[in-house]
Amino acid sequence: MKYSIFSVAKAALSGHKSWGRAWRDAAPKSHYDVIIIGGGGHGLATAYHLAHRYGIRNVAVLEKGWIGSGNAGRNTTIIRSNYGLPGNTGFYELSMKLWERMEQDLNYNAMVSQRGIVNLYHFDAQRDAFARRGNTMRINGIDAELLDRAQIQRMMPFLNFDNARFPIQGGLLQRRAGTARHDAVVWGYARAADQLGVDIIQNCEVTGFVRDQNGKVTGVETSRGRIGAGKVGMAVAGSTSRVAAMAGLRLPIESHVLQAFVSEAIKPLIPGVVTFGAGHFYVSQSDKGGLVFGGDLDGYNSYAQRGNMPVMEDVCEGGMALMPMIGRIRLLRQWGGIMDMSMDGTPIIDKTPVDGLYLNAGWCYGGFKATPASGLVFAHLLATDTPHDEARLFRLDRFERGAMIDEKGQGAQPNLH
């Protein structure tokens, strides 16, 4: 069913009993042209673009849990393209442009809200760094505005501007940035891919790879049996190292826990997304009224989807330094996601040394905002065996060649731990 005002009205007349399933609960076939391991945003977006743009529809997405059970449902929903180094600037701007038309492309309400993001600065050198990044963005056709203290104060008067240690001097604003509903994004891609013939197979864990006498990957072993494939793509975020190890690969990736938090609902307060420049804290307000915020990694390798108290305290201290009024707000819940941190803070989208096996990994803090472009460029690689123009610098061998893209965007990277 195509969603529209007319379909909503028709369903309302039947007491909303006429809605069908958003996507099929497919059973695995014996063979697919392409198998995507990972039913998160990146895997589903890849499958959608394979079918929509490249006409490859004999595709399966294998998810060991349910759709949205991994990092897709464990992030802080921020979308932005305020990066400053070659490779990242064009890629994340491509993603932003795809976000801006996603709801029309997928015929699904992903609740994309371009409410803007402000990165605050607190001293002169940080102002100069933000000015350089903003100029780079503008040269590349990306919107950016460097605001002074008075402009920030008019926009967000509730901030602690006179903090003796971290006085707010101004900020870098990207108005087109904002938030999107993370669950709706994966549901929208799943529904759109399913309508194009893609099989979405939940509760299907990959346990190994099938290889021929030459070592080429020709399929996967799963908890639901063996499935053959012409090509296999990995898009499993924090589990990348474990899945790649089944093919004998050791990757320049570490898995770290990243926590996020949401408060009780309050009246509308924060107009967009705000990041603290003197510590790692970022916050926005959800449509339900809760403050959604997060901070730094827990600082140790882990595959556990939970975090520890010291980081909770550090994140809350950052929030209190930025806006002390939130000390009266109760914390509603906390969760953790597994980040696949690359050695330069930049993703890897490339063929692997194993024939027939392709890699989409190393998203660090940028996974959710990259979802649309990640799916597009990974689909291009799988369909054509050549890198997309906006992903040509994300090759796996850049670490060997010394061609790293050392831009953390916002957050730590494992070579600092």
Order of alpha helices (4+ residues) and beta strands (2+ residues): alpha-beta-alpha-beta-beta-alpha-beta-alpha-beta-alpha-beta-beta-alpha-beta-beta-beta-beta-alpha-beta-beta-beta-beta-alpha-beta-beta-beta-alpha-alpha
